[in-house]
Amino acid sequence: MIFSPIWLRLKKLKQWFSLALVTALLVIFIRPSHAVNPDHVARFLETGVCEFCDLRTADLSGIIKLDADLEESILVDANLQDASLINAKMLRADLKDASLRNLNLQGANLIGAGFEGVDAADANFSAANLRGAYMRGANLSGVNFAGANLQYTDFTNANLTGANFVGANLSNAVLRNAILTDADLDGAFLRGAVWTNGRSCLSPTCN
């Protein structure tokens, strides 16, 4: 049997370790980018219109835009704290895990929008259309839903402590395991809603 010189074997071993290290670094650091699209942010800030835009992780805190159009845009992990988007058009927008504290979406069209896991404490959704919206596991404590259309909205496991549902339409909404401590349901329509205990509401007031 012919053996390679020790220096040659050590050289090959060093090359192998170098290749393994480079491969490991590539696996760790080269991943699909999910950063915000700066061109989309600039467009929205300038015009208030950005349909189908990628605004994930964008910092839009404190922004004020009347009649903004963000239909089907992605705002995952975005920061919209203290922003005002009154009468916005945000059909099927994805706001998963976004920070929405004290956000004003009064009168907004939010049909089919995704709010899973958002922190929207003290936000204003009064008179908004949230039909079929997805709010599972969201922090909605102190939120104003007065007069809102919440038909088929999914509030499963959401925190609705102190929320205002005065005059809201909650027919066929899902409230399974939601926290409704101190929530105001005066005048809310609940027929067909799935209550916190999983039972269906058979009367307008779920009595």
BELTA-V640678 format. One record per helix or strand. SS is the DSSP state (hx for helix, st for strand). FROM is the first residue (numbers start at 0). TO is the last residue. Records with the same first field share a line. If there is no record, write none. Layout:
BEGIN
SS = FROM-TO / FROM-TO
END
This chain:
BEGIN
hx = 5-28 / 37-46
st = 48-48 / 53-53 / 58-58 / 63-63 / 68-68 / 73-73 / 78-78 / 83-83 / 88-88 / 93-93 / 98-98 / 103-103 / 108-108 / 113-113 / 118-118 / 123-123 / 128-128 / 133-133 / 138-138 / 143-143 / 148-148 / 153-153 / 158-158 / 163-163 / 168-168 / 173-173 / 178-178 / 183-183 / 188-188 / 193-193 / 199-199
END
